[in-house]
Amino acid sequence: MSKTIVFPTATLINKENEIYNGIKKLLKKLYNDGDKIIIMSHDRSKIADIIKEFEFVEFCYRGQVRDLVKKDNSGTYIIVGSNDDDLRIAASTKTALLTPEWSDVQDELPSKYGLVIPSPKALYKVIQIIKNQKVWFYELDIDENAKVYSLTSANTKGDVTKSEKEIVDGFRSLLKFGNKQYFKVLQLHFLASIIHNSVFKEVDIWTIMPSSGTEINQDLWALKERARILMGKRLTAPLFVRHTAIRKSHSFTNNDDRLYCSRHFPSININPEYKKNNKLKGKVICVIDDYLTNGTSFETLRNLLFHAGVRKVIFVSLGRFKRGWGIEYYKQDYKLTGNVFSPNYSFELECEEDISGDYNGQAKEEIRTLYKILYG
């Protein structure tokens, strides 16, 4: 899928009006790949030489770019900029922002919330990664108001190639042990996925699944923050409070002990900050977690959120374990009574069933392509 890449003047030339090393080669490669290139500036004379040399580029003022991107609903645009105005355009139009580390202009917010790219050569690879992501590995409609997406396969055994295994192990090393080698790649793969799917533009509040302990998973939180800023949302407080640590799911040997939401409810509630002014009433919530096995964690949050009055819930896991046998996703509906914004509520299971979603093998091919982009 070709992209429209927007370059502010400061991304192409320095304060002495000299073009940065690697920019000319980058523009040619993007054009040859079929991408459209827009130079965004308030002063056409500053980039007159570039426009003359590269007849295929288009010139637009900032207001024109904002209007063009607002009309787009397919994730076609990417902004490569490093000042606050670039971030504002990206956030207001729900567009990917890549922050060029080589630029003379380095405002604080784009450096914090954009995806920082070290060189024009690296930018070309990053754009390839974004273009590479087209499908989700797993999709499931829990009901008409709740949906599950999983980005990649979490399996490293069976019919798995060497490249798949290396990427999946890298993601797992990041999520479980804090290995940062794959962090930027995972962010790009994740953000490309939500950019390409219009359903995420409905999201009002972005949050993460609390870990089994009481500390916040900082890597998941960083991913959530990138998504929140990208989609122009303001609420930042954690949506859930894990007030009591629980056993990790993989430590259970008895399936009944692990499978039911009853092991989560006594340890978790919705943050009381969201009770003020009915912040959740009628809202669309997106919850991000690292791995999905049978859906117990997601089901716990789904019951809490709908009891609190939300309109729709979208769950995203970065990895999905696929088994050839047993339970796929265990839907559980509970009757909750009391105040779910505090630990003082009770729960009673009303119905339960194993439900199935759809797997897409093309996502595994995207992992292999990602490997080639990174290491080819």
C-alpha positions in Angstrom: 0.0 0.0 0.0 1.6 3.3 -1.1 1.8 6.2 1.3 1.7 9.9 1.2 4.8 11.2 3.1 4.6 14.8 4.4 8.0 16.5 4.9 8.1 19.9 6.7 10.9 22.1 5.5 13.0 21.5 8.7 13.1 17.8 8.0 14.8 18.4 4.6 17.1 21.4 5.0 19.0 22.8 8.0 19.1 26.4 9.3 21.7 27.3 6.7 19.3 26.1 3.9 21.6 23.1 3.2 19.9 19.8 2.4 20.6 17.0 4.9 22.8 14.1 3.8 20.7 11.2 2.5 17.5 13.2 1.8 17.9 13.2 -2.0 18.4 9.5 -2.1 15.4 9.0 0.2 13.1 11.1 -1.9 14.1 9.2 -5.1 13.6 5.7 -3.4 10.2 6.7 -2.0 9.0 8.0 -5.4 10.3 4.8 -7.2 8.3 2.8 -4.7 5.1 4.6 -5.7 4.8 6.9 -2.7 3.5 10.4 -3.0 5.7 13.2 -1.4 4.4 16.5 -0.1 6.7 19.3 1.2 4.9 21.3 3.8 6.1 24.9 4.3 4.9 28.5 4.8 7.6 29.7 2.5 7.9 28.2 -1.0 11.2 30.0 -1.8 13.0 28.0 1.0 12.6 24.7 -0.9 12.5 26.0 -4.5 15.7 24.1 -5.4 14.2 20.8 -4.1 11.0 21.4 -6.1 13.0 22.2 -9.2 15.3 19.1 -8.9 12.5 16.7 -7.9 9.5 17.5 -10.2 7.5 14.8 -8.6 7.2 16.5 -5.2 4.1 18.6 -4.3 4.2 21.8 -2.3 1.4 22.5 0.4 0.9 25.0 3.2 0.2 23.6 6.6 -3.5 24.4 6.4 -3.8 22.5 3.1 -2.0 19.5 4.6 -4.4 19.5 7.6 -7.4 19.5 5.3 -6.1 16.8 3.1 -5.3 14.5 6.0 -8.6 15.1 7.7 -10.4 13.8 4.6 -8.3 10.6 4.7 -9.7 7.6 6.6 -7.3 4.9 5.5 -4.0 5.7 7.1 -2.5 6.8 3.9 -0.5 9.8 5.4 2.7 9.8 7.4 4.2 13.1 8.8 7.9 13.3 9.3 8.4 16.3 11.6 10.0 17.4 14.8 8.2 20.6 15.9 5.1 21.1 18.0 3.0 22.1 15.0 3.8 18.8 13.3 2.6 17.0 16.4 -0.6 19.0 16.6 -1.5 18.2 13.0 -0.7 14.5 13.6 -2.8 14.3 16.7 -5.8 16.3 15.4 -5.9 14.1 12.2 -4.9 10.8 13.8 -1.8 10.4 11.6 1.5 8.7 12.3 4.3 11.1 13.3 7.9 10.0 12.7 10.4 12.4 14.4 13.6 13.0 12.4 16.6 13.0 14.8 18.8 14.6 12.2 16.8 17.8 12.0 18.0 21.1 13.6 14.6 21.5 15.1 13.9 19.3 18.1 10.9 20.4 20.1 10.2 18.5 23.3 6.8 16.9 22.6 7.5 15.4 19.2 10.7 13.9 20.6 8.7 12.4 23.5 5.6 11.1 21.6 6.7 10.7 18.0 8.7 7.7 16.9 12.3 9.1 16.8 14.1 8.1 13.6 18.0 8.5 13.5 18.6 8.9 9.8 17.0 9.2 6.3 18.2 5.6 5.7 16.4 4.4 8.8 13.3 6.3 7.8 13.1 4.4 4.6 13.1 1.1 6.5 10.5 2.4 9.0 8.2 3.4 6.2 8.6 -0.1 4.8 7.6 -1.6 8.1 4.5 0.6 8.3 3.5 -0.3 4.8 4.1 -4.0 5.6 1.4 -4.2 8.2 -2.0 -5.0 6.6 -3.8 -7.7 8.6 -4.3 -8.9 12.2 -3.2 -12.4 13.1 -6.5 -13.0 15.1 -9.9 -11.3 15.2 -12.9 -12.2 17.4 -16.3 -10.6 17.9 -17.2 -11.3 21.5 -20.5 -9.7 20.9 -21.8 -6.6 18.9 -20.1 -4.2 21.4 -16.8 -6.1 22.1 -14.0 -7.0 19.7 -10.6 -8.7 20.1 -7.6 -8.2 17.9 -4.2 -9.9 18.1 -1.2 -8.5 16.2 1.0 -11.5 15.9 1.3 -15.2 16.6 3.0 -15.9 20.0 3.9 -19.5 19.0 7.5 -20.5 18.6 7.0 -24.3 18.1 5.5 -26.3 15.3 5.3 -24.9 11.8 7.4 -21.8 12.6 10.2 -20.5 10.4 13.6 -19.2 11.8 12.7 -15.6 11.0 9.3 -15.9 12.7 10.8 -17.5 15.8 13.4 -14.7 16.1 10.9 -11.9 15.8 8.4 -13.5 18.2 11.1 -14.4 20.7 12.4 -10.8 20.4 8.9 -9.4 21.2 8.5 -11.8 24.1 11.9 -10.8 25.4 10.8 -7.2 25.3 7.5 -7.7 27.0 8.5 -10.2 29.6 12.1 -9.2 30.4 12.4 -5.6 29.2 14.8 -6.3 26.3 14.6 -3.0 24.3 16.1 -4.3 21.0 12.6 -4.8 19.4 10.8 -2.0 21.2 10.7 0.5 18.3 9.8 -2.3 15.8 7.0 -3.5 17.9 5.7 0.1 18.3 5.8 0.6 14.5 4.0 -2.7 13.8 1.4 -1.9 16.4 0.8 1.8 15.4 0.6 0.8 11.7 -2.1 -1.7 12.7 -4.3 0.9 14.4 -3.7 3.5 11.6 -4.9 1.0 9.0 -8.1 0.2 10.9 -10.7 2.9 11.1 -12.4 1.3 14.2 -9.6 2.7 16.4 -10.5 6.2 15.4 -13.7 5.8 17.5 -11.7 5.1 20.7 -12.2 7.6 23.5 -9.9 6.1 26.2 -6.8 4.1 25.7 -5.6 1.9 28.6 -3.6 -1.3 29.4 -4.4 -4.5 31.2 -2.9 -4.4 34.7 -0.1 -6.8 35.3 -0.4 -9.6 38.0 1.5 -7.4 40.4 0.7 -3.9 41.5 3.3 -2.1 39.3 2.5 -0.7 35.8 4.1 -2.5 32.8 6.1 0.5 31.5 6.6 -0.9 28.0 2.9 -1.5 27.5 2.2 1.9 29.0 4.6 3.5 26.5 2.8 1.8 23.6 -0.5 3.0 25.0 0.8 6.5 25.3 2.0 6.5 21.7 -1.5 5.4 20.6 -3.2 7.9 22.8 -1.2 10.8 21.4 -1.5 9.6 17.9 -5.3 9.5 18.2 -5.4 12.9 20.0 -6.9 11.8 23.3 -6.2 13.5 26.6 -7.1 11.2 29.5 -3.9 9.7 30.9 -4.7 8.2 34.3 -4.7 4.4 34.5 -8.2 3.1 34.0 -7.8 0.1 36.3 -6.3 -0.4 39.8 -4.7 -3.7 40.7 -4.8 -3.2 44.5 -3.6 -6.7 45.3 -1.0 -8.9 43.5 -2.2 -12.2 42.1 -0.6 -15.4 40.9 0.6 -15.3 37.3 -1.6 -17.3 35.0 1.1 -19.7 33.8 1.7 -20.9 37.4 -1.7 -22.7 37.5 -1.8 -26.4 36.7 -5.6 -26.7 37.2 -7.5 -25.2 34.3 -10.6 -24.3 36.4 -8.4 -22.3 38.8 -6.8 -20.3 35.9 -9.8 -19.9 33.5 -12.4 -18.0 35.5 -12.6 -14.2 36.1 -13.2 -15.0 39.8 -9.4 -15.0 40.3 -9.2 -11.4 39.1 -12.2 -9.6 40.5 -11.1 -9.6 44.2 -7.8 -7.8 43.2 -9.0 -5.2 40.7 -11.3 -2.3 40.3 -11.9 0.7 38.0 -9.9 3.8 38.9 -12.3 6.1 40.9 -11.0 9.1 39.0 -13.2 7.9 36.1 -16.4 7.9 38.2 -16.3 11.7 38.4 -18.6 13.3 35.8 -19.5 9.9 34.3 -16.3 9.8 32.3 -17.0 6.3 31.1 -20.7 6.7 30.2 -21.2 5.9 26.5 -17.5 5.8 25.8 -15.4 3.5 23.5 -12.5 1.9 25.4 -9.4 0.2 24.0 -7.4 -2.1 26.3 -3.9 -3.2 25.3 -2.2 -6.4 26.7 0.8 -8.4 25.9 -0.6 -11.9 25.3 -3.9 -13.6 24.8 -4.5 -17.2 25.6 -8.1 -17.9 26.7 -9.3 -14.3 27.4 -9.7 -14.5 31.1 -8.1 -11.1 31.7 -10.0 -9.4 28.9 -13.3 -10.9 30.2 -12.7 -9.5 33.6 -12.3 -6.0 32.3 -15.2 -6.4 29.8 -17.6 -7.2 32.6 -16.3 -4.3 34.8 -16.5 -1.8 31.9 -20.0 -2.6 30.7 -21.2 -2.5 34.3 -19.7 1.1 34.4 -21.7 2.1 31.3 -19.2 2.1 28.5 -20.6 1.7 24.9 -18.0 -0.4 23.3 -14.8 -2.3 24.2 -11.9 -3.2 21.9 -9.2 -5.5 23.2 -5.7 -5.7 21.6 -3.1 -8.2 22.4 0.3 -8.0 20.8 0.7 -11.8 20.7 -1.9 -14.7 20.5 -1.2 -18.3 21.5 -2.9 -20.6 19.1 -3.5 -24.2 20.2 -4.8 -27.1 18.1 -7.0 -28.2 21.0 -8.9 -27.0 24.1 -10.5 -23.7 24.8 -10.0 -20.8 22.4 -11.7 -17.8 24.1 -13.8 -18.3 27.2 -16.6 -15.8 27.3 -18.0 -15.2 30.8 -20.9 -13.0 31.8 -21.1 -11.9 35.4 -23.7 -10.1 37.5 -21.8 -7.4 39.4 -23.2 -5.6 42.4 -21.8 -2.8 44.4 -19.3 -0.1 43.5 -16.9 -1.3 40.7 -14.8 1.9 41.2 -13.7 0.4 44.6 -12.8 -3.1 45.8 -16.2 -3.3 47.4 -18.2 -5.1 44.8 -19.4 -8.7 44.4 -19.7 -10.9 41.4 -21.7 -13.9 40.3 -21.2 -16.0 37.1 -24.4 -16.1 35.0 -23.3 -17.8 31.8 -20.2 -19.1 30.1 -19.2 -20.4 26.6 -16.2 -21.1 24.5 -16.3 -18.9 21.3 -14.1 -18.8 18.3 -12.5 -16.1 16.1 -10.6 -16.0 12.8 -6.9 -16.5 12.3 -5.1 -15.0 9.3 -2.0 -16.7 8.1 -1.0 -13.7 6.1 0.1 -12.0 9.4 2.8 -14.6 9.7 4.1 -13.7 6.3 4.2 -10.1 7.4 6.5 -11.2 10.3 8.8 -12.8 7.8 8.8 -9.6 5.7 9.5 -7.6 8.8 12.5 -9.8 9.4 13.8 -9.1 5.9 13.3 -5.3 6.4 15.2 -5.4 9.6 18.1 -7.8 8.7 18.1 -8.0 4.9 
